[in-house]
Amino acid sequence: MEDDHKNAKILADGLKNLDPLIEVHEPDTNIVIIEFLKNTVLSKIITELGQEGILAFTISKKKIRFVTHYGIQEDDIQYGIETIRNVIQKY
């Protein structure tokens, strides 16, 4: 579980400067939440991320949740940061 928390911190830090209209909530556990400060169709982002192998879930009209867990390595987190960046920039 310690690695999961570390990976969540790496993910959150990597997403912080993604876009000025996105707020990344500091993780307390292995859950990272990003909040969109502008109206965005989150379902499109979730679908596209899923096609790239990244599972995420909406938790409100403006928030997406990512969870790090056993089996996810730091290389996976780096891939996730780049992929999330590329997808979000489209919207």
Secondary structure, DSSP 8 states (H G I E B T S, - for coil): -HHHHHHHHHHHHHHTTS-TTEEEE--SSSEEEEEESS---HHHHHHHHHHTT---EESSSSEEEEE--TT--HHHHHHHHHHHHHHHHT-
